[in-house]
Amino acid sequence: MPAGARADTEGMGRAIARRLIEEESGFTLLELLNVVLILSILMMTAVPTYMTTRDKAYKGAAAANVKNLVAAGRLYAADNSPFSNNDPDRATSTTDTGYAGMTIAYLANYNSNIAKSGYINNSGTESSGAVTVRAPLDGTHFCVYSVQGRWYAWQLNPTGQILVSSSPSQLCTF
């Protein structure tokens, strides 16, 4: 080992020993900058992963809400016939059949997993209703929908598929 390198190593050892003996406390600016740099790098990798995972969860939750609404809607339609003992809206209507008269309150009676909030109305603002008038709500047609985060999910009519979009303008369109 060259003599100059040995002197540097001994000098550094003495500096560390002196710092330990004199009990200097605190961190140097360079040490703090290193910590900030390491934390910044970790955040740059972790935050996008978190946001992507959260987005996928919102999409899945919105679609699951719609699936629950459709299943309850089918049960409602099966029971909804005039003068039937099982007619869910017999107190208010004696003429509708099928999906006509369907509301979130009636659907919640068929499925306790139906969320009580997280639905949007026709203007795109959140509401407690989940049945829209964008599609004709009659004995054979309906549109149910849900919003979670920035994701909108809906199903138009009993044979339609569940669609998911980040745009409320596509909601319940043909």
C-alpha positions in Angstrom: 0.0 0.0 0.0 1.4 3.4 -0.9 2.4 5.7 2.0 -0.2 8.4 1.0 -3.1 5.9 1.0 -2.1 4.6 4.4 -2.0 8.2 5.8 -5.5 8.9 4.4 -6.9 5.7 5.9 -5.3 6.5 9.3 -6.6 10.0 9.1 -10.1 8.8 8.4 -9.9 6.3 11.3 -8.7 9.1 13.6 -11.6 11.3 12.5 -14.1 8.6 13.2 -12.5 7.8 16.6 -12.5 11.5 17.5 -16.1 11.9 16.5 -17.1 8.9 18.7 -15.0 10.1 21.6 -16.2 13.7 21.5 -19.8 12.4 21.1 -20.8 14.7 18.3 -24.5 14.3 17.7 -26.6 14.8 14.6 -26.2 14.1 10.9 -24.2 15.9 8.3 -25.9 17.6 5.4 -24.5 14.9 3.1 -25.9 12.1 5.1 -29.4 13.7 5.1 -29.2 14.3 1.4 -28.4 10.6 0.9 -31.5 9.6 2.9 -33.7 12.0 1.0 -32.4 10.6 -2.3 -33.0 7.0 -1.3 -36.5 7.8 -0.1 -37.2 9.7 -3.4 -36.2 6.7 -5.5 -38.3 4.4 -3.4 -41.4 6.7 -3.8 -40.9 6.9 -7.6 -41.2 3.2 -7.8 -43.9 2.5 -5.2 -46.5 5.3 -6.0 -47.2 4.3 -9.6 -47.6 0.6 -8.5 -50.0 1.7 -5.8 -52.1 3.9 -8.1 -52.4 1.1 -10.7 -53.5 -1.4 -8.1 -56.0 1.0 -6.6 -57.4 1.7 -10.1 -57.9 -2.0 -10.8 -59.7 -2.4 -7.4 -62.1 0.4 -8.3 -62.9 -1.1 -11.7 -63.5 -4.5 -10.1 -65.7 -3.0 -7.3 -67.9 -1.1 -9.8 -68.4 -4.2 -11.9 -69.2 -6.3 -8.9 -71.8 -3.8 -7.8 -73.4 -4.0 -11.2 -73.4 -7.8 -11.1 -75.2 -7.7 -7.8 -77.7 -5.2 -9.1 -78.4 -7.3 -12.2 -78.9 -10.5 -10.1 -81.3 -8.7 -7.8 -83.0 -7.1 -10.8 -83.7 -10.6 -12.3 -85.3 -11.7 -9.0 -87.3 -8.5 -8.8 -88.6 -9.0 -12.4 -89.6 -12.6 -11.6 -91.6 -11.4 -8.6 -93.1 -8.3 -10.2 -96.4 -9.2 -11.5 -99.8 -7.6 -10.7 -101.7 -8.9 -7.7 -98.9 -11.4 -6.8 -98.2 -12.0 -3.2 -94.5 -11.6 -4.0 -94.9 -8.3 -5.9 -92.3 -6.0 -4.3 -94.1 -2.8 -5.2 -97.7 -4.0 -4.8 -98.4 -1.2 -2.4 -97.7 1.5 -5.1 -98.5 -0.2 -8.4 -100.8 -2.9 -9.6 -100.1 -2.7 -13.3 -96.4 -2.9 -13.9 -94.5 -6.1 -14.7 -90.9 -7.2 -15.1 -88.4 -4.5 -14.5 -90.8 -1.6 -14.4 -90.9 0.2 -11.1 -87.4 -1.2 -10.1 -85.6 1.0 -7.6 -82.4 0.5 -5.5 -84.6 0.1 -2.4 -86.4 -2.8 -3.9 -83.2 -4.4 -5.2 -81.6 -4.2 -1.8 -84.4 -6.5 -0.5 -83.2 -9.2 -2.8 -79.4 -8.9 -2.2 -77.8 -7.6 1.0 -74.5 -7.2 -0.8 -75.9 -4.2 -2.8 -74.0 -1.1 -1.8 -76.1 1.7 -0.4 -74.0 4.4 -2.1 -71.6 4.8 -5.0 -74.1 5.2 -7.7 -74.5 8.0 -10.2 -77.5 9.7 -11.6 -78.1 10.8 -15.2 -76.2 14.1 -14.9 -73.1 12.2 -13.8 -73.2 13.3 -10.1 -73.2 10.8 -7.3 -76.6 9.7 -6.0 -78.1 6.9 -4.0 -80.1 5.7 -7.0 -78.7 3.0 -9.3 -81.5 2.6 -11.9 -81.5 5.1 -14.7 -84.0 6.4 -17.2 -81.5 6.7 -20.0 -82.8 3.4 -21.2 -86.6 2.8 -21.2 -87.4 1.2 -17.8 -90.2 -1.1 -18.6 -91.0 -4.8 -18.3 -88.1 -5.9 -20.5 -85.4 -3.1 -20.4 -83.3 -1.5 -17.7 -79.9 0.0 -17.1 -78.1 -0.4 -13.7 -74.8 1.3 -12.9 -72.2 2.1 -10.3 -69.2 4.3 -9.8 -66.1 3.6 -7.8 -63.2 6.1 -7.9 -63.1 7.3 -11.5 -64.6 4.2 -13.0 -68.2 3.7 -14.1 -69.7 0.3 -14.7 -73.1 -0.5 -16.1 -75.2 -3.1 -17.8 -77.9 -2.2 -20.3 -80.8 -4.7 -20.3 -80.8 -8.3 -19.0 -78.8 -9.8 -21.8 -76.2 -7.0 -22.0 -72.7 -7.3 -20.7 -71.1 -5.3 -17.9 -69.2 -2.4 -19.4 -66.6 -0.3 -17.6 -65.4 3.1 -18.6 -63.8 6.2 -17.1 -66.2 8.4 -19.0 -69.7 9.1 -17.6 -70.9 10.1 -21.1 -70.8 6.5 -22.2 -73.0 5.3 -19.3 -76.0 3.3 -20.4 -75.6 4.1 -24.1 -76.9 1.7 -26.7 
